[in-house]
Amino acid sequence: LTLEEREELTRKVVLAMHAELTEILGWINWKPWRKTRKTVNEHELKMELVDLLHFLLELCVVWRVDGRELGLRFRYKHDVNRQRIKDGY
C-alpha cells in the first residue's frame, strides 16, 4: 500500500475503533448521574473488545508492526509510564 492508502485505511480503522469503544460504553453503567443500574452483559462487552482488538491488529498489519515489535514497544511504553507515575507525572 502507498503511504496515502495506509493513511486512508488508518482513518477508517480508527473511526471503527471509536465506534467499538462507544459500543463498549453501551454495555456498562458509565453514567455516574444515572440512578437506575442495568445488568452488564459481559458476553457482549467481550465481543466488542474482540472487535476492537481486530481493528488494532489490522492497523499493526497496515503499518508493518509484527508481534515482536509490538511487544517491545509495549514494554518500552509501559516502563516509561511506570517511571512517570513514580516521578509524580
C-alpha positions in Angstrom: 0.0 0.0 0.0 1.1 3.6 -0.6 1.5 6.0 2.2 -1.7 7.7 1.2 -3.6 4.4 1.1 -2.2 3.5 4.6 -3.3 6.9 5.9 -6.8 6.5 4.5 -7.1 2.9 5.9 -5.9 4.2 9.2 -8.5 6.9 9.3 -11.3 4.3 8.6 -10.0 1.8 11.1 -9.6 4.4 13.8 -13.1 5.6 13.2 -14.3 2.0 13.5 -12.3 1.6 16.7 -14.0 4.7 18.1 -17.4 3.2 17.3 -16.4 0.0 19.1 -15.3 1.9 22.2 -18.7 3.7 22.1 -20.4 0.3 21.9 -18.5 -0.9 24.9 -19.8 2.0 26.9 -23.3 0.9 25.9 -22.8 -2.4 27.7 -21.7 -0.8 31.1 -23.1 1.6 33.6 -20.9 4.5 32.7 -23.1 7.5 33.5 -22.5 8.4 37.1 -25.6 10.6 37.2 -27.9 7.8 36.2 -30.0 6.4 39.1 -31.1 3.1 37.6 -28.4 0.5 37.0 -28.6 -2.2 34.3 -27.1 -5.6 34.3 -23.8 -5.7 32.5 -23.8 -8.1 29.6 -20.3 -9.4 29.8 -20.6 -11.6 26.8 -21.5 -8.7 24.5 -18.9 -6.4 26.1 -16.2 -9.0 25.5 -17.3 -9.4 21.9 -16.8 -5.6 21.5 -13.3 -6.0 22.9 -12.6 -8.7 20.3 -13.8 -6.3 17.6 -11.5 -3.6 19.0 -8.6 -6.0 19.0 -9.3 -7.0 15.4 -9.1 -3.4 14.3 -5.9 -2.7 16.3 -4.3 -5.8 14.7 -5.4 -4.6 11.3 -3.6 -1.3 12.0 -0.5 -3.2 13.0 -0.6 -5.0 9.7 -1.1 -1.8 7.7 1.9 -0.2 9.4 4.0 -3.4 9.4 4.3 -3.8 13.1 4.8 -7.5 13.9 4.2 -9.2 17.2 7.9 -8.9 18.3 8.0 -5.2 17.6 4.6 -4.6 19.2 5.8 -6.4 22.4 9.0 -4.4 22.5 7.2 -1.1 22.0 4.6 -2.1 24.6 7.2 -2.9 27.2 9.1 0.2 26.5 6.0 2.4 26.8 4.9 0.6 29.9 8.3 1.3 31.5 8.0 5.0 30.5 4.5 5.2 32.1 5.6 3.5 35.3 8.5 5.9 35.6 6.1 8.8 35.1 3.9 7.5 37.8 6.9 7.1 40.1 8.1 10.6 39.4 4.6 12.1 40.0 4.0 13.0 36.4 
